[in-house]
């Protein structure tokens, strides 16, 4: 006795009749994925790699008319730049803002700077560092 092989009709249960569209969608998705990764890499390089100076607030101490800020700055040798600090009062109003310059050949500057305020400041915030 022979066994009959039963297959479902290909037109009903087979693969998509438009396999070319599936391949096109996969190719377009791959190209868009690569373009997105390239865009992320480009912005990451320009944000991190091109930034020749960066800083960090280590600590701060508030006073009636000023805020003493312990600031650590890392920069490329020979790069001149500045960091912008600001202080806010308890209600969130800005009471002081200043730029502090960092010149010279040192690659790491650890300094305490004084940010003068028009009222009692409760915060010290580093807004950013920029190379000249």
C-alpha positions in Angstrom: 0.0 0.0 0.0 1.4 3.4 -0.9 1.2 6.4 1.3 -0.2 9.5 -0.3 1.6 12.7 0.7 -0.9 15.4 1.5 0.2 18.9 1.1 -1.9 22.0 1.6 -2.7 23.9 -1.6 0.2 26.3 -2.2 -2.1 29.1 -3.2 -3.8 29.0 0.2 -1.1 28.3 2.7 2.1 29.0 0.9 4.6 31.8 1.3 3.7 35.4 0.5 2.9 35.8 -3.1 4.9 39.1 -3.1 8.3 38.0 -1.8 9.9 40.8 -3.7 8.1 43.3 -1.5 9.4 41.5 1.6 13.0 41.7 0.4 12.6 45.4 -0.5 11.3 46.1 3.0 14.2 44.3 4.6 16.7 46.2 2.5 15.1 49.5 3.2 15.0 48.7 6.9 18.7 47.7 6.9 19.7 50.9 5.1 17.7 53.1 7.5 19.2 51.2 10.5 22.7 51.8 9.2 21.9 55.5 8.6 20.5 55.9 12.1 23.6 54.3 13.6 25.8 56.6 11.5 23.9 59.7 12.7 24.2 58.6 16.3 27.9 58.1 15.9 28.3 61.5 14.2 26.5 63.4 17.0 28.3 61.4 19.7 31.7 62.2 18.2 30.9 65.9 18.0 29.5 66.0 21.5 32.2 64.0 23.2 35.2 63.8 20.9 35.3 67.4 19.8 34.7 68.8 23.3 38.2 69.9 24.3 37.2 71.1 27.7 34.8 69.7 30.3 34.1 70.4 34.0 32.4 69.1 37.1 31.2 70.7 40.3 32.7 68.8 43.1 31.1 70.8 46.0 29.8 74.2 46.8 29.3 76.3 49.9 26.7 79.1 50.0 26.9 82.4 51.7 24.9 85.6 51.9 26.4 87.3 48.8 28.4 84.5 47.1 28.8 80.8 46.5 32.2 79.1 46.8 32.4 76.4 44.1 35.0 73.7 44.0 35.3 73.1 40.2 37.3 70.5 38.4 38.1 71.1 34.7 39.6 68.7 32.3 41.0 70.0 29.0 43.5 69.3 26.2 47.0 70.7 26.8 47.2 74.3 25.5 43.5 74.7 25.2 42.0 77.9 26.5 38.4 78.0 27.5 35.8 79.0 30.1 33.1 77.4 32.2 29.7 79.0 33.0 28.3 78.7 36.5 25.0 79.8 37.9 23.3 79.9 41.3 19.6 79.9 42.1 17.7 81.0 45.2 15.4 78.8 47.1 12.4 79.8 45.0 14.3 79.0 41.7 15.2 82.5 40.6 18.7 83.0 39.2 20.8 85.1 41.6 24.2 84.7 40.0 25.9 83.7 36.8 29.5 84.1 35.7 32.1 82.7 33.3 35.4 81.5 34.7 38.4 81.3 32.3 40.9 78.4 32.3 44.1 79.0 30.3 47.5 77.3 30.2 49.0 74.0 29.5 47.6 72.0 32.4 45.2 69.2 31.4 43.4 69.1 34.8 42.6 72.2 36.8 41.2 71.8 40.3 40.1 75.2 41.6 37.8 76.9 44.1 36.0 79.9 42.4 33.7 82.5 44.0 30.4 83.2 42.3 29.0 86.5 43.4 25.2 86.6 43.9 22.6 89.3 44.4 20.8 87.3 47.1 21.4 84.1 49.0 22.1 81.3 46.5 21.2 77.7 47.4 22.7 75.9 44.4 25.7 75.9 42.2 25.2 74.6 38.7 27.6 74.1 35.9 25.9 75.2 32.7 28.8 74.1 30.4 32.4 74.5 29.4 33.5 75.8 26.0 36.9 76.1 24.3 37.9 79.4 22.7 
